[in-house]
Amino acid sequence: MGLYTLYRIMAPWANLPPTSASSPRIIAGARRVAAAAFVAWFPVRF
């Protein structure tokens, strides 16, 4: 899984409209998924 693929997956989450920011649980969940995906992807690079 390349960095571009990871970006394509996370880009929609980063561009959420301000109205969606009213639910912190979704934002926290998205950040948790992003962090987990990055931690899982990072060691594969090396």
C-alpha positions in Angstrom: 0.0 0.0 0.0 1.7 3.1 -1.2 1.6 6.6 0.3 -0.6 7.8 -2.6 -3.2 5.0 -1.8 -3.1 6.0 1.8 -3.7 9.6 0.9 -6.6 8.7 -1.4 -8.2 6.9 1.5 -7.6 9.6 4.0 -8.3 12.6 1.8 -12.1 12.5 2.1 -11.8 12.4 5.9 -9.5 15.5 5.8 -12.0 17.4 3.6 -15.1 16.9 5.8 -17.4 19.9 5.7 -17.6 22.0 8.9 -21.1 20.6 9.7 -19.6 17.1 10.2 -17.2 18.5 12.8 -20.0 18.8 15.2 -19.6 15.1 16.1 -16.2 14.7 17.7 -16.7 10.9 17.9 -16.5 10.6 14.1 -13.4 12.9 14.0 -11.7 10.9 16.8 -12.5 7.7 15.0 -11.2 8.9 11.7 -7.9 10.0 13.4 -7.6 6.7 15.2 -8.1 4.8 11.8 -5.6 7.1 10.2 -3.0 6.6 12.9 -3.5 2.8 12.8 -3.2 2.7 9.1 -0.1 4.8 9.2 1.5 2.7 11.9 0.7 -0.4 9.9 2.0 1.1 6.7 5.2 2.8 7.9 7.3 -0.4 8.7 6.4 -1.8 5.3 8.4 1.0 3.7 11.7 -0.1 5.2 
